[in-house]
Amino acid sequence: MTKHDIAQQIVEIQEILEIARDNVIEERRADAKVILQRAIAEIKKINWQITPINQI
């Protein structure tokens, strides 16, 4: 995984968070919760990919 790949994934997470924010503003909290859970999963995936093995 390159730095560019990680940066692109972070941009995608930002877009997911914006969608979740819009759902909260529009009172669609259940949809926002599902979207936030997806963002959390993506963040964990990135964290797992960039964490050196000796730090686990």
N, C-alpha and C positions, 0 to 999 in steps of 0.2 A: 504494500500500500504506500503510495507516494504522498508527499505533502499536498500535492494538487488534489489528489483523490479525497484526502481528509478535508481540505478546504471546501471542496464541492459538497461533501456530505454535510458540513456545518451550514452551508448556504441553504441546503434543502431542509435542514432542521429549522432554520430561521423562518422559512416559508411555512412549514407546518405550524410553528408557533403563531404566526400571523393569522392563519386560518382558525386556529383555536381561539385566539383573541376575538376575532370577528364573530365566532359562534357565541362567545360569552356576551358580547355586546348585544347580539340579537336574541338573547335569552334562550339559546339552545345549549344549555349546560351539559346535557347528556352527550350530545355530539362533541362538545369541547373536551369532555373527559376522555372519550375514546381517542380523539386526536392527540391529546396530551400523553396518553399512554403509549401511543405510537412514537411520539417524539422521545419519550423516555427510553424506549427500546432502542431507537437509533443512537441515542447518546451513549447508552451502555455498550452498543456494538462498536462504536468508534473508540470508546475507552478501552475495550478489550483488545482492539487491534493495535493501539499505540502503546499499551503498557508492556514494558519489557518483561520477559518470562521470569527473571530473577527477582522481580518485585511482587509476584503473585503470592 
